[in-house]
Amino acid sequence: MREESHQVSWRSKLYEIIFLSDTPSGKAFDLVLIGIILLSICVVSLESVTGLSEDLYTTTRIIEWVLTGVFTVEYLARILALRNPRYYIFSFFGIVDLLALLPTYLALFLAGSQYLIVIRGLRLLRIFRILKLFRFMGEANLLYHAMRSSMPKIIVFLITIINAAIISGTILYLVEGEASGFTSIPRSIYWAIVTMTTVGYGDISPATPLGQTIASVIMIMGYAILAVPTGIVSVELAQAHNSGRQAIRCPACAREGHDSDAEYCKFCGHGLDRFKEENDREKGSGI
């Protein structure tokens, strides 16, 4: 019984240090982590500079391996701190943390893959929690839920746009032909996409009156097309804002998105009382 209590105690302490930023130890851990991430990015950037001396290159490689070892230990510690680590492993930050480790190890087999370490820059997103910008984190969660809810509609919209680009490109290929630069249907589809998105590189342009008329219609459609995804996300964002979701993190599975009156985690069933109190205290203090 004492052994089980001791196991829970060290796991709770480890969770407090790694996942919570409202304690002195947790904030210190996060600040050190941010510093190490920045150092790692600087080392990789320096390593890509041509003309480095052999000694400096060797030094950067040693530092890179040391930092990778630190990140590996940190990743394993995050897994050990949770009762249900699979939620962290397959979460956004869990995947980012794993991707931050792989490039250095892949460099043993694939030359040049170490430069992918710049992925560690995504880990700087944790600075929102470190600086206790909970108001911004709440807005970030609303945006996440809105984007996730909008995904099916956006996918249908993209399929429609792709079909429109294929049809428009094919028509311009038949109307203009190779004399105007529309040498193939794929190249014509490329022109349609560039025109619809209002990018307009100008490397291909219709020369016939009919082709220019069709191009004008596609350009006008492009402005309407750009407004559709914005409208979809805006509606979902308003609905997410009214749903009353709060960024209450479960201590067992580290997942968020619980209702404001939730007492237990809807993913794993663990109690949320302590963290609801912390969330209310932070809101009351104006943080």
Secondary structure, DSSP 8 states (H G I E B T S, - for coil): -HHHHHHHHHHHHHHHHHH--SSHHHHHHHHHHHHHHHHHHHHHHHHTSTT--HHHHHHHHHHHHHHHHHHHHHHHHHHHT-SSTHHHHTSHHHHHHHHHHHHHHHTTTSTTGGGGGGGGGGGGGGHHHHTT-HHHHHHHHHHHHHHHHHHHHHHHHHHHHHHHHHHHHHHHHHHH-GGGT--SHHHHHHHHHHHHTT----SS---SHHHHHHHHHHHHHHHHHHHHHHHHHHHHHHHHHHTTEE----TTT----EETT-SB-TTT--B-HHHHHHHHHHHHTT-
